[in-house]
Amino acid sequence: MIINPKIFKAYDIRDIYPTEINEENYPDIIEAIYSFFIKDNPTKPLTVVLGRDMRLSAPSLFTIAKKILVNCGATVIDIGLSSTPTMYFTVMEYQYDAGIQITASHNTKEYTGIKYLYRKGDQAIKISKNTGMLEVKDRAINRDFVKQTQKGEVIQKPNVLVEEVKNALGIVKPKNSRPLTMVADPANGMGILFLEEIVRQYPVKLVKMNFELDGSFPAHQPNPLQFQLLKDLQKKVIEEKADLGIAPDGDGDRVFFIDETGSIVPATMITAIVTRELLREHPGKKIVADIRYLRNVETIVKKLGGTLSVCPVGHALITKQLNDENAIFAGESSGHFYFRDIGGAESAIRVIFYVLKVIQASGKPLSEIVKEVQSSFESGEFNFVIPDSVDTKKVMEKITSTFSDGKVNHLDGLAIDYPDWRLSVRSSNTEPIFRLNVEGA
């Protein structure tokens, strides 16, 4: 029962199936997670939401996870095939204790993984290297489990997505003043489910691309952050004369948009659009944005009298800061969008409805709406491979000294601000790479 420590990443458990994660070591991984959940109250059985994506390995691993959790004493809330945000929504909306999603997000077909969290009051506590991942790793490797004597049960909860979309509609309240067309490419991933439910509950024409759940990803990898994978979607938006295009990632916790001209809308522009709507509804509230790009969102926040809080990169970190500071919304330039009233978790569904709402209410095309919130231009991310012989600390020191007349921030790597432009340099958590982002007027 060998467990390689490297499967425990900064923000989730993830690696190759079946080489590193498989049916043999999965029971210990799941039991370690449950032991972590119950460690402070070992006699209390927990309600644990369990969902999975469409990967070829997921059915087998899901069955094992369910069996182990029941044997450990959990009441398993089985939501079956679902996006990661649907799992988050289920935990928070119905006040269950914890959630486990079997998914490898946007990775290629060889991967599997686990995202997991517990609920603390009205906050989602995602498990990361700062909130328990290292303890789970140690428990799994050392088989250090907390035992419960009672056996649990399974409760099926098959229609939660209907409620999730209904909830988002009730909060966002998009009008239906004119017919809109959207083209969507979920890349055979879990976004298929919520996109189809959106059009069941809201009258928008949906043009489908790659809408069969398929964990082999026959069209392309489900990673909209690799913009070359969006070319067919961009072309289809133009061909269909559609109002927008939508590209979720594999597990549906990220989403990117295409405007009516076929151009990719930077995620920070979507953050700015949603921020503008929310601050109009909730004046003076706080917004969180990651450190890579800030200027466009900051301009909107200042204009509407809100407060901007800057956060390091990483979905678990942003969820925590959103909750700790009681902000109402957060956006990340990687396409994650977070809402305080669902525990600080992501909701691609809500963001889609907000974009549809603004297009409907303004009567303007998405490209014009983007221009309204854009005060600064973004470079896109540049990645530089760092040889092993290079001292990364010295590289950072050199950059700092070169731009010493700017305002320096070490919140996450290095950020340097000038009146008209700024840069952010970070090293990757997983690769020997420096990531550079620049923005300016």
Secondary structure, DSSP 8 states (H G I E B T S, - for coil): ----GGGB-SSSEEEETTTTS-TTTHHHHHHHHHHHHHTTSTTS--EEEEEE-S-TTHHHHHHHHHHHHHHHT-EEEEEEE--HHHHHHHHHHTT-SEEEEE--TTS-TTEEEEEEEEEETTEEEE--TTTTHHHHHHHHHHT-----SS--EEEE-TTHHHHHHHHHHHHH----SS--EEEE--TTSTHHHHHHHHHHHS--EEEESS-S--TT-SS--S-TTSGGGGHHHHHHHHHTT-SEEEEE-TTSS-EEEE-TTS-EE-HHHHHHHHHHHHHHHSTT-EEEEETT--HHHHHHHHHTT-EEEEE-SSHHHHHHHHHHTT-SEEE-TTS-EEEGGGTTEE-HHHHHHHHHHHHHHH---HHHHHHHH--SEE---EEEE--TTS-HHHHHHHHHHHTTTSEEE-SSSEEEE-SSEEEEEEE-SSSSEEEEEEEE-
